[in-house]
């Protein structure tokens, strides 16, 4: 049976080339919406302490350059430039403790 609009309580779900009639759960409807990561922003993936910062706002970096060191669980983690570009701003300072998902660096 073909529907031009979904019957009461149902929604249409498009998956690849198929269209499916379904009921959405309350959990699905109220879920946190997916927001893709902005490739121009670098976030911490683990809580830790900023030990060294090798860049400044306006610095040019090449892909793979070490921008800063984040100490976490007694390990020194190099934060590398994911792509070549110019640093727009640095949101941390040497010696501060950052939580997981803290904004560290922004590219132009």
C-alpha positions in Angstrom: 0.0 0.0 0.0 1.4 3.4 -1.0 1.0 6.4 1.3 1.4 10.0 0.3 1.5 11.0 3.9 2.2 8.8 6.9 -0.8 7.6 8.9 -1.4 8.9 12.4 1.5 8.0 14.7 3.8 6.9 11.9 6.7 8.6 10.1 8.5 7.9 6.9 12.2 7.0 7.2 14.4 7.3 4.1 17.3 4.9 4.0 19.4 4.9 0.9 16.9 4.4 -1.9 14.1 2.9 0.2 11.3 4.6 2.1 9.9 2.9 5.2 6.9 3.6 7.3 7.7 3.3 11.0 6.8 4.5 14.5 9.5 6.5 16.3 10.2 5.8 20.0 10.2 8.6 22.5 13.9 7.9 23.1 14.7 8.3 19.4 12.7 11.5 19.0 14.3 13.1 22.1 17.8 12.0 21.4 20.7 14.5 21.2 21.0 15.6 17.6 24.2 14.7 15.7 26.4 17.6 15.0 29.5 16.8 12.8 32.9 17.9 14.1 34.2 21.2 12.8 37.6 20.3 11.3 38.9 23.8 12.1 38.6 23.2 15.9 40.8 20.9 17.9 39.4 19.4 21.2 41.0 17.4 23.9 40.1 13.7 23.8 41.2 13.0 27.4 41.4 15.2 30.5 44.9 16.4 31.3 47.4 19.2 31.9 48.8 21.4 29.1 52.6 21.1 29.5 53.9 22.9 26.4 52.5 25.2 23.7 54.6 25.6 20.5 52.3 27.9 18.5 50.8 31.3 18.7 47.8 32.9 17.1 48.7 33.7 13.5 51.3 30.9 13.3 51.5 28.8 10.1 51.6 25.1 10.7 52.0 22.1 8.4 50.1 18.9 8.7 51.7 16.7 11.4 53.5 19.6 13.3 53.4 19.3 17.1 51.3 22.2 18.4 51.2 21.4 22.1 51.8 18.7 24.6 49.0 17.4 26.8 50.0 15.3 29.8 47.4 12.7 30.8 47.8 9.7 33.0 51.6 10.3 33.2 51.9 10.2 29.4 52.9 13.1 27.2 50.5 13.3 24.3 51.6 15.4 21.2 48.7 17.4 19.8 49.5 17.4 16.0 48.1 19.6 13.3 45.6 17.6 11.3 46.1 19.8 8.3 48.2 22.7 7.1 46.9 26.2 8.0 47.0 29.3 10.1 46.2 29.3 13.8 43.2 31.6 14.6 43.3 31.3 18.4 44.5 29.2 21.3 42.0 28.7 24.1 44.4 27.2 26.7 47.5 28.2 28.6 50.5 26.3 29.7 50.0 24.6 33.1 46.2 24.5 33.1 44.1 21.4 33.5 41.6 20.7 30.8 38.6 18.4 30.8 37.7 16.0 28.0 36.2 17.7 25.0 37.7 21.1 25.9 38.4 23.4 22.9 42.2 23.8 22.6 42.9 25.4 19.2 41.0 27.0 16.3 42.3 27.3 12.7 41.3 30.1 10.3 
